[in-house]
Amino acid sequence: MSYCVNCGVELQKSEPRCPLCGTEVLNPNELHEEKPIRPYPAHVEHLDKTVDRRYIASFISLLLLIPLFTTMLANILVSKQLTWSYLVIGGELVAFTVFLLPMIARMPKVLYMVIDTVAVCILLLLIRILTQSKWDWLLLLGLPITVLTALMCWFFSLMASPKCRIPVLIRFSFALTCVGLLVVAIEFFIGLYKQAIAWPTWSLYVLFPCLVLSSSLLILNRRARVKEEIRKRFYF
């Protein structure tokens, strides 16, 4: 019986090297056999540890059809027509486009944003049809805020892309500024919907801190030592 001189593992007669550390086995007292019996099979099957995200997303998409058709059938049996099940249709459409579609199909980011925006707009339209309300809140409030939010998310995705060469502090500065301006735009569209457009009030409580933090990040960006420390900590 031989033992590895490096790690001390007990070795079988058929092993020319240590299976743990790979050290060559040299034992002059051990009888050499021409065809020694291996202690384990020659073929080692390697399990594929990678997960097929496309298959999982497709499977989840099929599972989403169960509550969809169930609610539609229940709605038709009870109300004799589709009414409240519109909310389930729109909700599942948004969930599919936001979470599952990126795993099933590979498309440019801007196309993902367009599809997600259209899905949210369809959900808002279904809500308007279900509630039988006026078009004002949809055209003056729902759709503009949805489009602006989608544009901001697309801008954030560009800033977070590995191909973006803008310093990380400037990226965060742009992001904070965009958040502040988005809140101001939301207040503007709320005033437009209420037909009472005025100077921004409550949105300034969000805009001013965002601008102060954004300016602070721009000042920190001029300090090379601080930039290097942040780059190390955030792995940029």
C-alpha positions in Angstrom: 0.0 0.0 0.0 1.4 3.4 -1.0 0.7 6.9 0.3 1.1 10.2 -1.4 4.4 11.9 -0.3 2.7 15.3 -0.7 -0.7 15.1 0.9 -0.6 11.6 2.6 -3.6 10.2 0.7 -3.8 6.4 0.6 -3.3 5.2 -3.0 -4.5 2.2 -4.9 -2.0 0.0 -6.8 -3.4 1.1 -10.2 -3.0 4.8 -9.6 0.2 6.3 -11.2 -0.6 9.7 -9.7 -2.3 11.0 -6.6 -6.0 11.7 -7.4 -6.0 14.6 -5.0 -2.9 16.6 -5.8 -1.6 14.9 -8.9 1.8 14.0 -7.5 3.5 11.1 -9.3 3.6 7.8 -7.4 7.1 6.3 -7.1 7.3 3.2 -4.8 10.1 0.8 -5.6 8.8 -1.8 -3.1 5.4 -2.0 -4.9 5.1 -4.8 -7.5 4.3 -3.4 -10.9 1.3 -4.9 -12.7 0.9 -4.6 -16.5 -2.9 -4.2 -16.4 -3.9 -3.3 -12.8 -7.6 -3.2 -11.8 -8.8 0.3 -11.5 -10.7 1.1 -8.3 -13.2 3.2 -10.1 -14.7 3.3 -13.7 -12.5 4.7 -16.5 -15.4 6.8 -17.8 -16.4 9.7 -15.5 -19.7 11.3 -16.4 -19.7 15.1 -15.9 -23.1 16.6 -15.0 -24.1 19.8 -16.8 -24.5 22.3 -14.1 -25.7 25.1 -16.4 -29.4 25.9 -16.3 -31.2 26.4 -19.5 -32.9 29.8 -18.7 -34.9 29.7 -22.0 -36.4 26.4 -21.2 -37.4 27.4 -17.7 -38.9 30.7 -18.9 -40.9 28.9 -21.6 -42.1 26.4 -19.0 -43.2 29.2 -16.7 -44.9 30.9 -19.6 -47.0 27.8 -20.2 -47.9 27.7 -16.5 -49.1 31.2 -16.7 -51.7 30.1 -19.1 -53.4 28.1 -16.4 -54.6 31.0 -14.2 -55.2 33.0 -17.4 -57.7 30.6 -18.9 -59.2 29.7 -15.5 -60.1 33.3 -14.7 -61.4 33.9 -18.2 -63.6 30.8 -18.0 -64.9 31.8 -14.6 -65.6 35.3 -15.8 -67.5 34.1 -18.8 -69.5 31.6 -16.7 -70.4 34.1 -14.1 -70.8 37.4 -16.0 -71.5 35.9 -19.5 -68.7 38.2 -20.8 -65.1 39.2 -20.1 -65.0 42.0 -17.5 -62.6 41.7 -14.5 -60.5 39.1 -16.2 -59.0 41.9 -18.3 -56.9 42.8 -15.3 -55.5 39.3 -15.2 -54.7 39.4 -19.0 -52.9 42.7 -18.7 -51.1 41.7 -15.5 -49.8 38.5 -17.0 -48.8 40.3 -20.2 -46.7 42.8 -18.2 -45.2 40.0 -16.1 -44.3 38.0 -19.3 -42.7 40.9 -21.1 -40.7 42.2 -18.1 -39.5 39.0 -16.5 -39.7 36.1 -19.0 -39.3 37.6 -22.5 -35.6 38.6 -21.8 -34.8 35.0 -21.0 -36.6 33.6 -24.1 -35.5 36.0 -26.8 -32.4 38.0 -27.3 -33.1 41.5 -28.6 -31.6 45.0 -28.2 -32.3 46.7 -24.9 -34.3 49.5 -26.6 -36.6 46.9 -28.1 -37.2 45.3 -24.7 -38.1 48.8 -23.3 -40.5 49.4 -26.2 -42.3 46.1 -25.7 -42.5 46.6 -21.9 -43.9 50.1 -22.4 -46.5 48.8 -24.8 -47.5 46.1 -22.4 -48.0 48.5 -19.6 -50.0 50.8 -21.8 -52.2 47.9 -22.8 -52.8 47.2 -19.1 -53.8 50.8 -18.5 -56.1 50.7 -21.5 -57.7 47.5 -20.2 -58.2 49.3 -16.8 -59.9 52.2 -18.6 -62.2 49.8 -20.5 -63.1 47.9 -17.3 -63.8 51.0 -15.3 -65.5 52.8 -18.2 -63.9 56.0 -17.1 -62.9 59.0 -19.2 -59.8 59.1 -21.4 -58.3 62.1 -19.6 -56.4 60.1 -16.9 -55.0 57.7 -19.5 -53.9 60.3 -22.1 -52.8 63.0 -19.7 -51.5 61.0 -16.8 -51.0 57.3 -17.4 -49.4 57.1 -20.8 -47.0 60.1 -20.4 -45.7 58.9 -17.0 -45.3 55.4 -18.4 -43.3 56.6 -21.4 -41.1 58.8 -19.3 -40.4 56.0 -16.8 -39.5 53.7 -19.6 -37.1 56.3 -21.1 -35.4 56.7 -17.7 -35.0 52.9 -17.3 -33.5 52.7 -20.7 -31.1 55.4 -19.8 -30.2 53.6 -16.6 -29.5 50.4 -18.5 -27.1 52.3 -20.8 -25.3 53.7 -17.8 -25.0 50.3 -16.2 -23.7 48.6 -19.3 -20.2 47.3 -19.2 -19.5 49.1 -22.5 -20.2 52.5 -20.9 -16.9 54.3 -20.3 -18.3 57.1 -18.2 -16.9 57.2 -14.7 -19.1 55.6 -12.1 -19.5 58.8 -10.1 -20.8 60.6 -13.1 -23.2 57.8 -13.8 -24.7 58.1 -10.4 -24.8 61.8 -10.8 -26.8 61.5 -14.0 -29.1 58.9 -12.4 -29.9 61.2 -9.4 -30.6 64.1 -11.7 -32.9 62.0 -13.9 -34.9 60.8 -10.8 -35.4 64.4 -9.6 -36.5 65.6 -13.1 -38.9 62.6 -13.4 -40.6 63.5 -10.1 -41.0 67.1 -11.4 -42.5 65.8 -14.7 -44.9 63.6 -12.7 -46.2 66.7 -10.8 -46.5 68.5 -14.1 -48.7 65.8 -15.6 -50.8 65.6 -12.4 -51.4 69.3 -12.7 -52.2 68.9 -16.4 -54.7 66.2 -15.6 -56.4 68.4 -12.9 -56.2 71.4 -15.3 -54.3 73.3 -12.7 -50.7 73.7 -14.0 -48.6 75.7 -11.5 -45.1 76.1 -10.4 -43.7 72.8 -9.0 -44.2 72.4 -5.2 -43.8 69.0 -3.6 -41.5 67.7 -6.4 -38.9 70.3 -5.4 -38.4 68.4 -2.1 -37.1 65.6 -4.3 -35.4 67.6 -7.0 -33.2 69.7 -4.7 -31.6 66.8 -2.7 -31.0 64.9 -5.9 -29.2 67.9 -7.4 -27.2 68.4 -4.3 -26.1 64.8 -4.2 -25.4 64.9 -7.9 -23.2 67.9 -7.5 -21.4 66.3 -4.6 -20.6 63.3 -6.8 -19.3 65.5 -9.6 -17.0 67.2 -7.0 -15.8 63.8 -5.7 -15.1 62.7 -9.3 -12.3 65.3 -9.4 -10.5 63.6 -6.6 -8.4 60.8 -8.1 -7.8 59.1 -4.8 -11.6 58.9 -4.0 -12.3 57.6 -7.5 -9.8 54.8 -7.2 -11.2 53.8 -3.8 -14.7 53.6 -5.2 -13.6 51.8 -8.3 -12.0 49.1 -6.1 -15.0 48.7 -3.8 -17.6 48.6 -6.6 -15.4 46.4 -8.9 -15.6 48.9 -11.8 
